[in-house]
Amino acid sequence: MKKIVLSIATLLAVNVMVKAQGSIVDFENLVTDSTGYENGANLGGAPFKSKGLVFENYYSSQFGPYWEGWAYSNNTDTVNTSYANQYSTFAPMGGNNMAKFALIYKDTKVVFDSINNNGTNLFLSLQISNSTLAVRDMQNGSGFSKKFGGATGNDPDYFYVKFTSVDTANTNSVVFYLADFRDSNNVNDYIVKTWKLVDLTPLNATTGIKMSFASSDVGSFGINTPTYACIDNIIHDKTVGVNTKVSANTTQFYPNPASAFITTNATTTSIYNVAGALLITSTDAAIAINDLATGYYVVKMTGANGTITSQKLIKQ
């Protein structure tokens, strides 16, 4: 029997590879004025874009002014409880100790700025935290809302964000509790005050994500709890279909999914988890991944010409 040896370049030219375009949206590329935030006032109330995503925004100077949807900020005041401080996260900084972060007010959405109709569009993860306004309101209550837990601390209060696909055929969802007082043991009650990771992979392929709030504190006009959440480091990935030919000159790896190792034609390969933490860096062609847990990862590869390519890795 004749033994056939295929080079990496040959393997990458066949029609079974999946090329991906991954990105981490950390909002550091967006510009704010001296206030340290942008709520749409300088954008004409139009959506803003960052690294492949489009963020919904509505702004009006006629009422207040008033905004809803997405904004971005670097404010971290944890003391001021007035609405003038609605752009602050309670966490000490943005996610991963960076300066900027995004925040949402009321139900909203984020979508890809372009769609691979013959492939897969994925949101892998994001980081989330509470705003200062929400934390202080749940801790103390206000003229419009209650203190979480009530006077005795026994009220089963909660405040969460639900992530769903904008595609009606996709009914998957992810729920993250920003505060949860439902446990019978009050010791387990909590209000989120630091950045937490939200795994979005259960949503599967989607063209965008809707965010909606729910709270145990509801009045005649809806939720009394201030419906803010701070969001950072959104990791998303777009892969083209398996029938799309990938050039032999493209920096790439195989196999995918993989269980033991991957082989790449990159000069340097780095593997990150969905939280954005660097796990492996290698200059070898064959890279062992045995120690990685089953799940999704982001592989960043630097080619011989210095071009950086990102691809989703499915570890089995």
SESEMI-402948 format. One line per 8 residues: for each residue x, y, z of C-alpha. Coordinates in nm, 4 decimals, m for minus. Layout:
X Y Z; ...
END
This chain:
0.0000 0.0000 0.0000; 0.1361 0.3398 m0.0940; 0.1811 0.5769 0.1976; 0.0571 0.9275 0.1249; 0.1918 1.2209 0.3263; 0.0082 1.5522 0.3016; 0.1724 1.8779 0.3985; 0.0010 2.1303 0.6222
m0.0421 2.3582 0.3217; m0.2171 2.0821 0.1286; m0.4485 1.9996 0.4180; m0.5421 2.3637 0.4559; m0.6382 2.3906 0.0896; m0.9068 2.1262 0.0985; m1.2731 2.1976 0.1538; m1.3066 2.0520 0.5014
m1.1521 2.3302 0.7029; m1.3425 2.5995 0.8881; m1.1993 2.9489 0.8777; m1.2939 3.1715 1.1705; m1.2836 3.5408 1.2511; m1.2874 3.5752 1.6292; m1.2647 3.8921 1.8312; m1.2735 4.0212 2.1885
m1.4742 4.3415 2.2207; m1.3269 4.5315 2.5173; m1.4489 4.8837 2.4189; m1.1011 5.0290 2.4706; m1.1013 5.1574 2.1109; m1.4057 5.3796 2.1709; m1.3689 5.7495 2.2538; m1.5353 5.9358 2.5412
m1.5325 6.3060 2.6258; m1.4416 6.4620 2.9616; m1.7448 6.2988 3.1281; m1.5840 5.9581 3.0807; m1.8937 5.8121 2.9153; m2.0841 5.8100 2.5856; m2.4602 5.7601 2.6028; m2.5361 5.8511 2.2420
m2.5275 6.2282 2.2845; m2.2313 6.2539 2.0491; m2.3560 5.9788 1.8194; m2.6926 6.1246 1.7240; m2.8688 5.8377 1.8979; m2.7388 5.5985 1.6336; m2.6017 5.2506 1.7089; m2.2262 5.2308 1.7586
m1.9879 4.9623 1.6376; m1.6854 4.7894 1.7825; m1.4871 4.4955 1.6490; m1.7581 4.3360 1.4394; m2.0606 4.4088 1.6578; m2.3365 4.6717 1.6403; m2.4721 4.8055 1.9709; m2.8247 4.9455 1.9866
m2.8606 5.3005 2.1211; m3.1406 5.5551 2.1493; m3.0765 5.9113 2.2650; m3.3006 6.2175 2.2852; m3.2089 6.5631 2.4100; m3.5741 6.6613 2.4419; m3.6598 6.4624 2.7535; m3.4029 6.4898 3.0232
m3.1938 6.4136 2.8115; m3.2895 6.0469 2.7826; m3.1055 5.7404 2.6571; m3.1495 5.3652 2.6538; m2.9801 5.0638 2.4982; m2.6002 5.0572 2.5095; m2.3510 5.3140 2.6337; m1.9830 5.2917 2.7256
m1.7895 5.4430 3.0120; m1.4837 5.4445 3.2372; m1.6673 5.5691 3.5497; m1.6178 5.3755 3.8761; m1.7798 5.5907 4.1473; m1.9222 5.3472 4.4066; m2.0614 5.6137 4.6432; m2.2880 5.8520 4.4507
m2.6426 5.7109 4.4383; m2.7965 5.9788 4.2158; m2.8881 5.9208 3.8532; m2.5967 6.1452 3.7607; m2.3856 5.8393 3.8468; m2.5731 5.5941 3.6245; m2.2604 5.5284 3.4134; m2.0473 5.3787 3.6927
m1.9683 5.0146 3.7497; m1.9438 4.8960 4.1093; m1.6363 4.6944 4.0152; m1.3028 4.8771 4.0691; m1.2284 4.8910 3.6949; m1.3515 4.7529 3.3665; m1.3240 4.3815 3.2983; m0.9741 4.2291 3.3039
m0.8537 4.5458 3.4825; m0.9003 4.7590 3.1731; m1.0366 5.1140 3.1811; m1.3515 5.1039 2.9703; m1.6630 4.8928 2.9692; m2.0135 4.9030 2.8250; m2.3409 4.9273 3.0069; m2.6970 4.8550 2.9108
m3.0087 5.0326 3.0283; m3.3428 4.8610 2.9754; m3.3957 4.5709 2.7361; m3.1718 4.5945 2.4311; m2.9705 4.3943 2.1791; m2.6342 4.3550 2.0064; m2.5933 4.2055 1.6585; m2.3158 4.1131 1.4190
m2.2377 4.3887 1.1689; m2.2203 4.1249 0.8959; m2.3409 3.7666 0.8756; m2.1844 3.4550 0.7266; m2.4989 3.3102 0.5731; m2.3233 2.9855 0.4844; m2.1516 2.9432 0.8167; m2.1827 2.9960 1.1902
m2.2065 3.3149 1.3948; m2.1350 3.2583 1.7632; m2.1194 3.4556 2.0854; m1.8854 3.2665 2.3166; m1.8876 3.4669 2.6394; m1.8927 3.8057 2.8067; m1.8177 3.9561 3.1463; m2.0917 4.1225 3.3502
m2.1194 4.3247 3.6693; m2.3661 4.5516 3.8435; m2.3792 4.9265 3.8118; m2.3282 5.1332 4.1251; m2.6846 5.2593 4.0925; m2.8289 4.9060 4.0968; m2.6083 4.7841 4.3840; m2.6891 5.0749 4.6140
m3.0573 5.0560 4.5267; m3.0792 4.6855 4.6094; m2.8796 4.7375 4.9282; m3.0809 5.0292 5.0605; m3.4018 5.0665 4.8613; m3.5389 5.4030 4.7525; m3.8624 5.5939 4.7200; m3.9439 5.3750 4.4190
m3.7901 5.0399 4.5065; m3.7391 4.8053 4.8001; m3.4320 4.6915 4.9875; m3.3546 4.3386 4.8715; m3.4357 4.0834 5.1401; m3.6792 4.3242 5.3027; m3.6703 4.4320 5.6664; m3.6068 4.0763 5.7892
m3.3690 3.9757 5.5115; m3.5952 3.6845 5.4273; m3.7717 3.8189 5.1164; m3.6784 3.5971 4.8174; m3.5705 3.8827 4.5917; m3.3825 3.8501 4.2650; m3.2536 4.0569 3.9734; m3.1290 3.8971 3.6540
m3.0467 3.9473 3.2873; m3.1721 3.6972 3.0316; m2.9779 3.6499 2.7091; m3.1712 3.5160 2.4099; m3.1163 3.4989 2.0352; m3.2650 3.7683 1.8120; m3.3527 3.4854 1.5731; m3.7075 3.3694 1.6430
m3.6288 3.0090 1.5490; m3.3586 2.9929 1.8185; m3.5305 2.9469 2.1554; m3.2182 2.8868 2.3648; m3.1431 3.1256 2.6503; m2.8911 3.2020 2.9253; m2.9895 3.3626 3.2566; m2.7433 3.5411 3.4857
m2.8462 3.6580 3.8333; m2.7033 3.9976 3.9284; m2.8594 3.9495 4.2724; m3.0214 3.6451 4.4324; m3.1855 3.6306 4.7749; m3.4020 3.3237 4.7106; m3.2024 3.0749 4.9167; m3.3594 2.9751 5.2487
m3.0211 3.0399 5.4129; m2.9580 3.4158 5.4081; m2.5839 3.3548 5.4182; m2.6091 3.2578 5.0523; m2.7792 3.5812 4.9446; m2.5653 3.7965 4.7157; m2.5418 4.1060 4.4996; m2.2758 4.0859 4.2267
m2.0069 4.3495 4.2832; m1.7225 4.2220 4.0643; m1.6884 4.1048 3.7046; m1.8339 3.7602 3.6400; m1.8106 3.5377 3.3319; m2.1239 3.4479 3.1372; m2.0964 3.1488 2.9034; m2.3028 3.2243 2.5921
m2.2256 2.9052 2.4003; m2.5669 2.7499 2.4900; m2.7218 3.0078 2.2547; m2.5509 2.8306 1.9641; m2.5455 3.0036 1.6256; m2.7217 3.3407 1.6242; m2.7137 3.6707 1.4381; m2.7440 3.8666 1.7606
m2.8399 3.8632 2.1277; m3.1272 4.0270 2.3125; m3.0837 4.1258 2.6779; m3.3888 4.1538 2.9019; m3.4202 4.2254 3.2730; m3.6346 4.0648 3.5406; m3.6722 4.1468 3.9100; m3.8823 4.0419 4.2062
m3.9453 4.4111 4.2753; m4.2169 4.5066 4.0273; m4.4671 4.7916 4.0436; m4.7475 4.9378 3.8344; m4.5020 5.0645 3.5748; m4.2785 4.7576 3.5556; m3.9492 4.6745 3.7258; m3.8605 4.9041 4.0181
m3.4974 4.7901 4.0404; m3.2775 5.0136 3.8191; m3.2378 4.8076 3.5012; m2.8672 4.8610 3.4413; m2.5891 4.6092 3.3845; m2.2229 4.6591 3.3005; m2.0759 4.4393 3.0266; m1.7225 4.3899 2.8985
m1.4968 4.1598 2.6950; m1.7546 4.0098 2.4623; m1.5941 3.7204 2.2759; m1.7567 3.6360 1.9446; m1.6656 3.4192 1.6506; m1.7750 3.3884 1.2880; m1.6925 3.0741 1.0916; m1.7571 3.0108 0.7268
m1.9153 2.6879 0.6088; m1.7240 2.3651 0.5681; m1.7629 2.3822 0.1900; m1.5675 2.7065 0.1677; m1.2176 2.6623 0.0316; m0.9402 2.7961 0.2517; m0.6248 2.9131 0.0791; m0.3059 2.7262 0.1469
m0.1494 3.0622 0.2315; m0.3961 3.1207 0.5165; m0.2697 3.0756 0.8706; m0.4780 2.7903 1.0058; m0.4848 2.4789 1.2230; m0.6386 2.1324 1.2133; m0.8187 1.9193 1.3230; m1.1185 2.1021 1.4626
m1.2806 1.9695 1.6806; m0.9694 1.8207 1.8453; m0.9005 1.6158 2.1552; m0.5248 1.5585 2.1890; m0.3336 1.8070 1.9710; m0.3627 2.0580 1.6894; m0.1232 2.1213 1.4030; m0.0720 2.4705 1.2645
0.1331 2.6585 1.0064; 0.1559 2.9660 1.2303; 0.4851 3.1004 1.3592; 0.3285 3.1649 1.7003; 0.0045 3.0184 1.8368; m0.1809 3.1312 2.1502; m0.4880 2.9628 2.2980; m0.7348 3.1561 2.5191
m1.0374 3.0444 2.7155; m1.3736 3.2160 2.6681; m1.2904 3.4551 2.9529; m0.9938 3.5836 2.7532; m0.7268 3.4249 2.9745; m0.4137 3.3045 2.7945; m0.3625 2.9301 2.8479; m0.1035 2.8187 2.5914
0.1579 2.9942 2.3778; 0.3734 2.7924 2.1378; 0.5974 2.8301 1.8355; 0.5709 2.4588 1.7530; 0.3733 2.3176 1.4606; 0.2121 2.0493 1.6801; 0.0547 2.1692 2.0056; m0.0742 1.9371 2.2784
m0.4161 2.0305 2.4170; m0.4754 1.7223 2.6339; m0.4935 1.9288 2.9514; m0.7654 2.1622 2.8242; m1.1158 2.0955 2.9505; m1.3910 2.0143 2.7017; m1.5411 2.3295 2.5551; m1.4755 2.6320 2.3346
m1.1447 2.8168 2.3025; m1.0060 3.0963 2.0886; m0.6845 3.0258 1.8951; m0.4837 3.3290 1.7810; m0.2177 3.2566 1.5208; 0.0556 3.4833 1.3884; 0.1576 3.4026 1.0321; 0.4982 3.4372 0.8712
0.3975 3.7771 0.7336; 0.2865 3.9010 1.0775; m0.0857 3.8709 1.0060; m0.2915 3.7587 1.3069; m0.5788 3.5160 1.2540; m0.8279 3.4046 1.5189; m1.0256 3.0821 1.5123; m1.2608 2.9009 1.7444
m1.1335 2.5655 1.8729; m1.3761 2.3006 1.9919; m1.1981 2.0801 2.2456; m1.3524 1.7353 2.2770
END
